[in-house]
């Protein structure tokens, strides 16, 4: 079959993914499967007073849920702490993928993407907004996106492509974990210095 390259319409589509056996989806020997914890649907209810959430993780919008709840997050934690934490979670996620031996672990680890993308993206936008003066805020956001998602992804893809045949995917996961950890340590150290100077 061909990949849909589209949002999941029904969680049963997970059974079409290579390496996802029925017992992972349905559960086995008293252990619940993925179908108990994930959904492809959003909240139910037509009016705000009727909105109800299933309590399951939406495969299509996990990052969006983190973003929607970001006001509470940033009321409690500084942008610097959220960014540093996101780097740490990214390192853990890459290490999980290095050690993963079952499809269950691989699929479950992707839930961390809500943190590594959702939290990081919101925190970086707010952090850049705070750093740039009023007239340059749009330029600051454009530069942040161009460097992070443009130049950063381009370099990452080129280096990974060059190293893939020599090292294999598993070792690239450890390199990614090391880079995320180094980025978190570097950012955490420099942001503390900046706060001390400022």
N, C-alpha and C positions, 0 to 999 in steps of 0.2 A: 504494500500500500504506500501511498505518498503522504508525506507529512502535510497537515492542514495549514501549518504556519499561521494559526489563528487562535483566538481564545478558546478554551475548553468549553464545549456546550453541555457536556454531561460527564460526570466523573467516571462513568463506565469507559470513557475513551482511554483511561489509564491502562486498561487491559490490552489495548492495541500497541502499547509501548513495548519495544523489545526488552526483555529482561524483567518484566513485571508479571509474575505468575498469578493465577487466580487466588492462591492462598495468601499472597501479599495484599491483594485487593480486598478479599472477603474475610480474611482471618482464618486461623486454624487452631485446633486444640485449646479452645477457650481464650485465645489471644485475639483481640480485635484487629481487623485489617484497616487499610488506609481509608476505605469507604466510610468508616465511622468518624473520621477526623477531618475530612476535607469536603468541600462543596464547590460547585461551579456557579452557584447562585448568590445573589446579594441578600440584603435585608428584605423582609416581607412587610406588608402594610401599606395602605394608600395615603394615610395622613400621618404627620409627625408623631401624634400621640399613639398611633398604632404600630409604629416601626418596631420590629422584633428581629434580633439576630439569632441565627441558629447555634452560635457558639463554635461553629466549624471554621476551618481555615479556607478562605476562598482562593482557589488555585490561580484565578485571574487577577486578583486585586490585593494580595497580601501586602505589597508595598504601599498601596493606596490607603489601607487601614492604618498603617504606621503614620503616613503623612497626615491623615485626617485627625489623628490623636496627638499630633506633634505639639499643639499648644500646651497640653498638660506636661509633656516631656520637657519643654523648654522653660516652663515655669518652675520646674524642680531642678533641672540640671543645666549647667552652662553649655554654650555651643561648643566650646573647646573640649569639655568632658565627653559630650556626645560624639564628636568627631574622633577623639582618641579611642573611645569605646568601640566605635564602628570599625576602626582599623583592627582592633583586637579580635572582634567577632569574625572579621574577614579572614584573619590568620587561622582561626579555629575552623572556619568553614573549609578552607583549602586543605588543612590537615585531615579533616574528616574524610574529604574526598580521596586523599592519598591512602588512608587506611581502610576505606570502605571495601567490603568484600561482598555485600549483598545489595540488591536494588532497593530494599527497604531503607537502608542507611543513606544511600545516595539521594533518594526522593525526600526523605526527612531532612537531610542537610540543606535542601534548597529553601526550606522555610526561613533559614537564616538570611536569605537574600533580602527579606523584608527589612532586616536591620542593616545589612551591608549596603543596600541601595537606598531604601526609603529614608532611614535615619540620616545616613551620610549626605544624601542629596539635600534634604531640608536644612540640615545644620550648615552645610557649605554655602547654601544660598543666603541664609541669615548671617553667617559669619562674614561673607563678602560684602553684604549690604552694610554691615557695621563698620567694616574697614574702609570702605570707599566714601569720599565726600559726596554731598548731595548732587552736584552737576555730573559726577562721573559714575553714578550708581549703575546705569544701564551698561556703560562701557566695562565696568568691573565685572558684572554678571556675564557679559559676552566673553570677556577674556577668561574668566573661570571656566565656562563651558568649553571654549575653544581649546584650552590647555588640558583640562581634565578629560573631557569626553572626545575631543578631537585628536590632539597630539598624543595624549596618554594612551588612548585606544590604538592609534596607529602604530606607535612604538611597541606596545604590548603584542599586537597581532604579528608584527614583523619579527620580533624576537622569538615569540612562541613558535611561529612557523619555521624559523631557521633552526630552532633547537628540538622541535618535536621528533624529527627522524633520528636524532642522535641520542636523546634522553628518554623519550616516551612521555605519555601524558602524566603518569604518576609522579615522575620527578619534576615535571613542570608545576604540579600542584604544590610541591614543597617549596619550590622557588617562589611561587606566588604567595605562599604563607609567609616566607621570610621577608619578602618585599612589603607585605602589608604590616608585618610586625615592625620592621625598620621604619616604615612611614609613620606608624603610630608613635613610636619612641621619638622620632625626629620632631613630629608635630607637637607632641606633648611637651617636649623639652623647650622648643622654640616659643610655644605659646605661653609657657610659664615665664620665660625671660621677658617676653613682650609685655605681659601683665605687670611684672615687677618694674620694668622701665617706665611703663605708662602710668 
